[in-house]
């Protein structure tokens, strides 16, 4: 057994367990039906599928050796991780809209916008996952292989370029959110309106969360995306594993950042496991920007 494959399988198992719990909590709790939790549920579902894909890839690699199965598992992984990254972008857009259009955020138009974003994200992710299955692979032309077999160099270049674009969009939105927060702080300082201070505090927490998310996202995926572009298939496979493994950690950290830190999720989890809610434990609803 390749120890790197074992570590990827262990990582996939942890990812699947963490995100399966998030999906179960959101499905179990009728109160978690707001656009914010729909996006969190989409992210958890994508990461859950990615974890299952890593497990299946390990099983099929050592139990069922087949080129067809290999293409299916790789396509499944590409679609799952693409959906995860796309869901992160959708959450960032939602956080920006919740601040930029705070007065109209809870309108039906916002719900339609969220559902449209998710439909587009999952549709594009599914198309990316189908590309190697439909023939964009290097099974019959080894010279076109990338550092991630059986994906071609042009395929991984497309995936890397898509990641860089999403990362830049998220960075731009994060900067815009910081500008909005600074503007809010300036207005509060001028008006000395203490009733809005709590909103500013929660907004500031939301921005801090976004900073953690963006830093974690970049640190996890940038090494692998860069190596896919500059790497050569003749390089030792350990380089691919060493950059791919940290990328999987992003799906392991996502539920901690987005779900388990949220007090509504904590309350629902308490009810799910204990069957009751202790009134002495204080929970308060957070603003849409504080995820």
C-alpha positions as CSV (number, residue, x, y, z in Angstrom):
1,X,0.0,0.0,0.0
2,X,1.2,3.5,-0.9
3,X,1.2,5.5,2.4
4,X,0.1,8.6,0.5
5,X,-3.0,6.8,-0.8
6,X,-3.7,5.6,2.8
7,X,-3.5,9.2,4.1
8,X,-5.8,10.4,1.3
9,X,-8.3,7.7,2.3
10,X,-8.1,8.6,5.9
11,X,-8.6,12.3,5.0
12,X,-11.6,11.3,2.9
13,X,-13.1,9.4,5.8
14,X,-12.7,12.3,8.1
15,X,-14.2,14.7,5.5
16,X,-17.2,12.4,4.9
17,X,-18.0,12.0,8.6
18,X,-17.7,15.7,9.4
19,X,-19.8,16.9,6.5
20,X,-22.4,14.1,6.8
21,X,-23.2,15.4,10.2
22,X,-23.6,19.0,8.9
23,X,-25.9,17.7,6.1
24,X,-27.9,15.7,8.6
25,X,-28.3,18.7,11.0
26,X,-29.5,21.0,8.2
27,X,-31.9,18.4,6.9
28,X,-33.2,17.6,10.4
29,X,-33.8,21.2,11.4
30,X,-36.7,23.0,9.7
31,X,-35.5,26.3,11.1
32,X,-32.3,26.0,9.0
33,X,-33.9,26.9,5.7
34,X,-32.6,30.4,5.1
35,X,-30.4,31.2,2.1
36,X,-27.3,31.2,4.4
37,X,-27.8,27.6,5.5
38,X,-28.8,26.5,2.0
39,X,-25.4,27.6,0.9
40,X,-23.7,25.9,3.9
41,X,-25.7,22.8,3.0
42,X,-24.4,22.9,-0.6
43,X,-20.8,23.2,0.6
44,X,-21.2,20.4,3.1
45,X,-22.8,18.2,0.4
46,X,-20.0,18.9,-2.1
47,X,-17.4,18.1,0.6
48,X,-19.2,15.0,1.6
49,X,-19.1,13.7,-2.0
50,X,-15.5,14.6,-2.2
51,X,-14.7,12.6,0.9
52,X,-16.7,9.6,-0.5
53,X,-14.8,10.0,-3.8
54,X,-11.4,9.8,-2.0
55,X,-12.6,6.6,-0.3
56,X,-13.9,5.1,-3.5
57,X,-10.7,6.0,-5.3
58,X,-8.7,4.1,-2.8
59,X,-10.9,1.1,-2.9
60,X,-11.1,0.9,-6.6
61,X,-7.3,1.5,-7.0
62,X,-6.5,-1.6,-4.9
63,X,-9.5,-3.8,-5.3
64,X,-10.9,-3.1,-8.8
65,X,-8.3,-2.2,-11.4
66,X,-10.1,-0.8,-14.4
67,X,-9.5,2.2,-16.7
68,X,-13.2,2.9,-16.9
69,X,-13.6,2.9,-13.1
70,X,-10.5,5.1,-12.8
71,X,-12.1,7.7,-15.1
72,X,-15.4,7.6,-13.2
73,X,-13.8,8.1,-9.8
74,X,-11.5,10.9,-11.1
75,X,-14.5,12.6,-12.8
76,X,-16.4,12.2,-9.6
77,X,-13.6,13.8,-7.6
78,X,-13.2,16.7,-10.0
79,X,-17.0,17.4,-9.9
80,X,-17.1,17.2,-6.1
81,X,-14.1,19.5,-5.5
82,X,-15.3,21.9,-8.2
83,X,-18.7,22.1,-6.5
84,X,-17.0,22.7,-3.1
85,X,-14.9,25.6,-4.5
86,X,-17.9,27.0,-6.3
87,X,-20.0,26.8,-3.2
88,X,-17.3,28.8,-1.3
89,X,-17.6,31.4,-4.0
90,X,-21.4,31.5,-3.7
91,X,-21.1,31.9,0.1
92,X,-18.7,34.8,-0.4
93,X,-21.1,36.5,-2.9
94,X,-23.9,36.0,-0.4
95,X,-21.9,37.6,2.4
96,X,-21.2,40.6,0.1
97,X,-24.9,40.9,-0.8
98,X,-26.0,40.7,2.8
99,X,-23.8,43.8,3.5
100,X,-24.2,45.7,0.3
101,X,-28.0,45.2,0.1
102,X,-28.8,44.8,3.8
103,X,-32.3,46.2,3.5
104,X,-33.4,43.9,0.7
105,X,-31.4,40.9,1.6
106,X,-34.3,38.9,3.0
107,X,-36.5,39.4,-0.2
108,X,-37.6,36.7,-2.5
109,X,-35.2,38.1,-5.1
110,X,-32.3,37.1,-2.8
111,X,-33.6,33.5,-2.5
112,X,-33.9,33.3,-6.3
113,X,-30.4,34.6,-6.7
114,X,-29.0,32.1,-4.3
115,X,-30.8,29.2,-6.0
116,X,-29.6,30.4,-9.4
117,X,-26.0,30.6,-8.2
118,X,-26.1,27.1,-6.8
119,X,-27.7,25.7,-9.9
120,X,-25.0,27.3,-12.1
121,X,-22.2,26.2,-9.7
122,X,-23.3,22.5,-9.6
123,X,-24.0,22.5,-13.4
124,X,-20.5,23.8,-14.2
125,X,-19.0,21.4,-11.7
126,X,-20.8,18.4,-13.3
127,X,-19.6,19.4,-16.7
128,X,-16.0,19.6,-15.5
129,X,-16.4,16.2,-14.0
130,X,-17.8,14.7,-17.2
131,X,-14.9,16.0,-19.4
132,X,-12.5,13.2,-18.6
133,X,-15.2,10.6,-18.8
134,X,-16.4,11.8,-22.2
135,X,-12.9,11.5,-23.7
136,X,-10.7,14.3,-22.4
137,X,-8.1,12.0,-20.9
138,X,-4.7,10.6,-21.6
139,X,-5.4,6.9,-21.5
140,X,-4.5,6.5,-25.2
141,X,-1.9,9.2,-25.4
142,X,0.6,9.1,-22.5
143,X,2.5,12.1,-23.8
144,X,-0.5,14.4,-23.0
145,X,-0.8,13.2,-19.4
146,X,-0.6,15.7,-16.6
147,X,0.7,15.3,-13.0
148,X,-2.8,13.9,-12.2
149,X,-3.4,10.9,-14.4
150,X,-5.5,10.2,-16.4
151,X,-6.2,14.0,-16.8
152,X,-4.5,15.7,-19.7
153,X,-2.3,18.8,-19.3
154,X,-4.9,21.0,-20.9
155,X,-7.6,19.7,-18.6
156,X,-5.7,20.5,-15.4
157,X,-4.7,23.8,-16.9
158,X,-8.4,24.6,-17.3
159,X,-9.1,23.5,-13.8
160,X,-6.2,25.6,-12.4
161,X,-7.2,28.7,-14.3
162,X,-10.8,28.3,-13.0
163,X,-9.4,28.1,-9.5
164,X,-7.3,31.2,-9.9
165,X,-10.3,33.1,-11.3
166,X,-12.5,32.1,-8.4
167,X,-9.7,33.0,-5.9
168,X,-9.3,36.5,-7.4
169,X,-13.1,37.1,-7.3
170,X,-13.2,36.0,-3.7
171,X,-10.3,38.3,-2.9
172,X,-12.0,41.2,-4.6
173,X,-15.2,40.6,-2.8
174,X,-13.4,40.4,0.5
175,X,-11.7,43.8,-0.2
176,X,-15.1,45.3,-1.0
177,X,-16.6,43.8,2.3
178,X,-13.7,45.4,4.2
179,X,-14.5,48.8,2.6
180,X,-18.2,48.4,3.6
181,X,-17.2,47.6,7.2
182,X,-14.9,50.6,7.3
183,X,-17.7,52.8,6.0
184,X,-20.0,51.4,8.7
185,X,-17.4,52.1,11.4
186,X,-17.1,55.7,10.1
187,X,-20.8,56.3,10.2
188,X,-21.1,54.9,13.7
189,X,-18.2,57.2,14.8
190,X,-20.0,60.2,13.4
191,X,-23.5,59.4,14.6
192,X,-22.5,57.9,18.0
193,X,-25.5,55.7,17.5
194,X,-25.0,52.9,20.1
195,X,-27.9,50.9,18.8
196,X,-26.0,50.0,15.7
197,X,-22.8,49.0,17.5
198,X,-23.9,45.4,17.9
199,X,-24.5,45.2,14.1
200,X,-21.0,46.5,13.5
201,X,-19.5,43.9,15.9
202,X,-21.2,41.0,14.2
203,X,-20.2,42.4,10.8
204,X,-16.6,42.7,12.0
205,X,-16.8,39.0,13.1
206,X,-18.1,38.1,9.7
207,X,-15.2,39.8,8.0
208,X,-12.7,38.1,10.3
209,X,-14.3,34.8,9.4
210,X,-14.0,35.6,5.7
211,X,-10.3,36.4,6.3
212,X,-9.8,33.0,7.9
213,X,-11.7,31.3,5.0
214,X,-9.8,33.1,2.3
215,X,-6.4,32.3,4.0
216,X,-7.3,28.7,4.5
217,X,-8.7,28.3,1.0
218,X,-5.6,29.8,-0.6
219,X,-3.1,27.9,1.6
220,X,-4.9,24.6,0.8
221,X,-5.4,24.9,-2.9
222,X,-2.8,27.3,-4.3
223,X,0.2,24.8,-4.0
224,X,-1.7,22.1,-5.9
225,X,-3.1,24.5,-8.5
226,X,0.3,26.0,-9.2
227,X,2.0,22.5,-9.4
228,X,-0.7,21.3,-11.9
229,X,0.5,24.1,-14.2
230,X,4.2,24.0,-13.8
231,X,4.6,20.3,-12.9
232,X,5.7,17.6,-15.3
233,X,4.3,14.0,-15.4
234,X,7.9,12.7,-15.2
235,X,8.4,14.3,-11.8
236,X,8.2,11.9,-8.8
237,X,4.5,11.3,-7.8
238,X,5.4,12.3,-4.3
239,X,5.2,15.9,-5.4
240,X,1.6,15.4,-6.6
241,X,0.6,13.8,-3.3
242,X,2.4,16.4,-1.2
243,X,0.3,19.2,-2.8
244,X,-2.9,17.3,-3.2
245,X,-3.2,16.2,0.4
246,X,-3.3,19.7,1.8
247,X,-6.0,20.6,-0.8
248,X,-8.2,17.9,0.8
249,X,-7.8,19.5,4.2
250,X,-9.8,22.5,3.0
251,X,-12.9,20.2,2.8
252,X,-12.0,19.0,6.3
253,X,-11.8,22.6,7.7
254,X,-14.9,24.0,5.9
255,X,-17.5,22.5,8.3
256,X,-15.5,23.8,11.3
257,X,-15.5,27.3,9.9
258,X,-19.0,27.5,8.4
259,X,-21.1,25.1,10.4
260,X,-19.8,24.1,13.9
261,X,-18.9,27.7,14.8
262,X,-22.5,28.9,14.0
263,X,-24.7,29.0,17.1
264,X,-27.8,27.9,15.2
265,X,-26.0,24.8,14.0
266,X,-24.8,24.2,17.6
267,X,-28.4,24.5,18.9
268,X,-29.7,22.1,16.3
269,X,-26.8,19.7,17.0
270,X,-27.7,19.8,20.7
271,X,-31.3,19.0,19.9
272,X,-30.3,16.3,17.5
273,X,-28.1,14.4,19.9
274,X,-29.8,15.2,23.2
275,X,-33.4,15.3,22.1
276,X,-34.0,18.5,24.2
277,X,-32.7,22.0,24.5
278,X,-31.4,23.3,27.8
279,X,-32.9,26.7,28.3
280,X,-30.0,27.8,30.5
281,X,-27.7,27.6,27.5
282,X,-27.9,31.0,25.7
283,X,-28.0,31.0,21.9
284,X,-28.6,34.0,19.8
285,X,-29.2,34.4,16.1
286,X,-26.4,35.9,14.1
287,X,-26.6,38.3,11.1
288,X,-26.3,36.9,7.6
289,X,-22.7,38.1,7.4
290,X,-21.5,36.1,10.5
291,X,-21.1,32.6,9.4
